[in-house]
Amino acid sequence: MTAKISHHEALIYVMVTMSAADRTMTDSELMKIGDIVRSLPAFSDFNEEKLVQVAEDCGELLQDEDGLDVIIDKIRESLPSQFYDTAYALAVEVAAADLEVHQEELRYLQFLRDTLDLDKLTVAAIERGARARYRTL
């Protein structure tokens, strides 16, 4: 199997794979990942200077043929189950960052919620909250 990663790295892997889902990592998405790491309590004891290296490590794994499967295995192995909804919420935040959610991103969100076995009410609440925060006139 692969080496275990920290829960911080697992959350970052979720966000990086979300950003890369449509093959385009926008500046808005990358800035959102940085903002999340700097501001959320889940990252309070994470060394911010490691963010770029963790993101690059995730990107390298994504280049492999079975990279997404390896990443998902690492996330599930390393992330406590009480953080599964947090991981999904962070993925939704990154998807919404550029105010456009593409079909590939929707498929990744579906894959992630199925993989993390999130219940429909939790998913709906997270997605509804993001719609409210990112709504424009």
Backbone torsions as a table, in degrees:
resi	resn	phi	psi	omega
1	MET	NA	179.0	-177.8
2	THR	-94.4	161.7	179.5
3	ALA	-66.9	141.1	179.0
4	LYS	-71.2	146.2	177.3
5	ILE	-112.3	167.0	178.6
6	SER	-75.7	165.1	177.4
7	HIS	-64.8	-31.1	175.5
8	HIS	-62.6	-48.3	-179.7
9	GLU	-62.3	-38.7	179.1
10	ALA	-60.7	-44.2	178.6
11	LEU	-65.4	-38.7	177.5
12	ILE	-66.5	-40.0	177.3
13	TYR	-59.4	-40.0	177.6
14	VAL	-59.6	-46.4	-177.1
15	MET	-68.8	-40.5	-179.7
16	VAL	-66.8	-43.3	179.1
17	THR	-66.2	-33.2	175.5
18	MET	-63.8	-45.8	-179.7
19	SER	-63.1	-36.2	-177.1
20	ALA	-85.5	-6.0	-173.8
21	ALA	-56.9	-36.6	-179.2
22	ASP	-97.4	15.4	178.2
23	ARG	69.6	8.0	179.2
24	THR	-134.0	116.5	176.8
25	MET	-98.0	102.8	-175.6
26	THR	-78.3	159.6	176.2
27	ASP	-59.1	-38.5	179.3
28	SER	-60.9	-43.0	179.4
29	GLU	-66.5	-44.1	179.9
30	LEU	-64.8	-40.0	176.7
31	MET	-64.6	-38.7	178.8
32	LYS	-62.8	-42.5	178.2
33	ILE	-59.9	-45.9	178.2
34	GLY	-61.4	-43.3	178.4
35	ASP	-61.2	-42.7	-179.7
36	ILE	-62.8	-46.9	-178.6
37	VAL	-63.9	-36.7	-179.8
38	ARG	-74.6	-27.0	-168.3
39	SER	-113.2	-24.2	-174.8
40	LEU	-84.4	142.0	179.2
41	PRO	-57.7	-28.9	179.5
42	ALA	-60.1	-20.9	-179.2
43	PHE	-109.7	13.6	-174.7
44	SER	-60.2	-30.1	179.3
45	ASP	-106.9	22.1	177.2
46	PHE	-97.5	136.5	176.8
47	ASN	-79.2	106.9	-177.3
48	GLU	-53.9	-29.7	-178.3
49	GLU	-65.3	-15.9	179.6
50	LYS	-87.8	-6.7	-174.8
51	LEU	-57.4	-48.7	-177.1
52	VAL	-62.0	-43.0	-179.3
53	GLN	-64.8	-42.0	178.1
54	VAL	-62.5	-44.1	178.6
55	ALA	-62.8	-41.4	178.1
56	GLU	-65.4	-39.9	177.1
57	ASP	-60.2	-42.8	177.8
58	CYS	-63.5	-44.2	178.9
59	GLY	-60.4	-39.2	177.4
60	GLU	-63.6	-42.3	178.0
61	LEU	-62.5	-38.2	-179.9
62	LEU	-62.9	-23.8	179.8
63	GLN	-71.2	-23.8	-179.7
64	ASP	-72.3	153.5	-178.5
65	GLU	-57.3	-41.5	179.4
66	ASP	-105.8	25.6	-174.6
67	GLY	-58.4	-44.1	-179.1
68	LEU	-63.5	-40.4	177.9
69	ASP	-62.5	-42.0	178.4
70	VAL	-62.6	-44.3	179.9
71	ILE	-62.2	-46.5	-180.0
72	ILE	-62.1	-40.7	176.7
73	ASP	-60.6	-43.7	178.8
74	LYS	-62.2	-43.1	-179.9
75	ILE	-62.0	-50.3	-178.0
76	ARG	-64.5	-36.1	-179.8
77	GLU	-72.4	-33.3	-170.3
78	SER	-99.2	-22.0	-174.0
79	LEU	-97.3	123.3	175.3
80	PRO	-59.6	143.8	-174.5
81	SER	-59.2	-27.8	178.7
82	GLN	-68.9	-9.5	176.5
83	PHE	-99.5	1.8	-179.4
84	TYR	-61.5	-42.7	178.6
85	ASP	-68.2	-32.8	175.3
86	THR	-62.8	-44.9	179.3
87	ALA	-59.1	-44.5	179.6
88	TYR	-65.0	-41.8	179.1
89	ALA	-62.0	-39.2	178.5
90	LEU	-67.4	-38.3	176.7
91	ALA	-62.6	-42.3	178.7
92	VAL	-64.1	-41.3	178.2
93	GLU	-59.6	-44.3	-179.8
94	VAL	-66.9	-42.0	179.3
95	ALA	-61.0	-37.9	-176.5
96	ALA	-82.6	-12.0	-171.7
97	ALA	-57.1	-37.4	-179.1
98	ASP	-96.8	12.5	176.6
99	LEU	62.2	18.5	176.7
100	GLU	-140.7	125.2	176.7
101	VAL	-114.3	115.1	-177.3
102	HIS	-86.0	164.5	-177.7
103	GLN	-56.8	-40.7	179.6
104	GLU	-62.8	-37.1	178.7
105	GLU	-68.6	-39.3	176.7
106	LEU	-62.9	-39.2	177.8
107	ARG	-64.7	-40.9	178.6
108	TYR	-65.0	-41.1	177.7
109	LEU	-61.3	-41.5	177.1
110	GLN	-61.1	-46.7	178.6
111	PHE	-59.4	-44.4	-177.7
112	LEU	-65.7	-45.8	-178.9
113	ARG	-67.4	-33.3	175.8
114	ASP	-69.6	-43.3	-179.5
115	THR	-63.1	-40.3	-179.1
116	LEU	-87.2	-0.4	176.9
117	ASP	53.6	50.0	179.9
118	LEU	-84.2	140.8	-179.5
119	ASP	-76.9	156.9	-173.5
120	LYS	-62.0	-36.4	-179.4
121	LEU	-67.8	-40.3	177.7
122	THR	-63.0	-47.4	179.5
123	VAL	-60.0	-46.1	-179.0
124	ALA	-62.6	-40.6	179.8
125	ALA	-65.0	-43.7	179.3
126	ILE	-62.5	-47.3	-178.4
127	GLU	-66.8	-38.7	179.4
128	ARG	-65.9	-40.7	177.7
129	GLY	-61.6	-41.7	178.4
130	ALA	-65.5	-41.5	177.8
131	ARG	-59.3	-41.6	-179.4
132	ALA	-66.3	-40.9	-178.0
133	ARG	-71.0	-33.3	-173.3
134	TYR	-103.4	7.1	-178.9
135	ARG	-65.2	139.1	175.5
136	THR	-124.3	160.0	177.2
137	LEU	-86.8	NA	NA
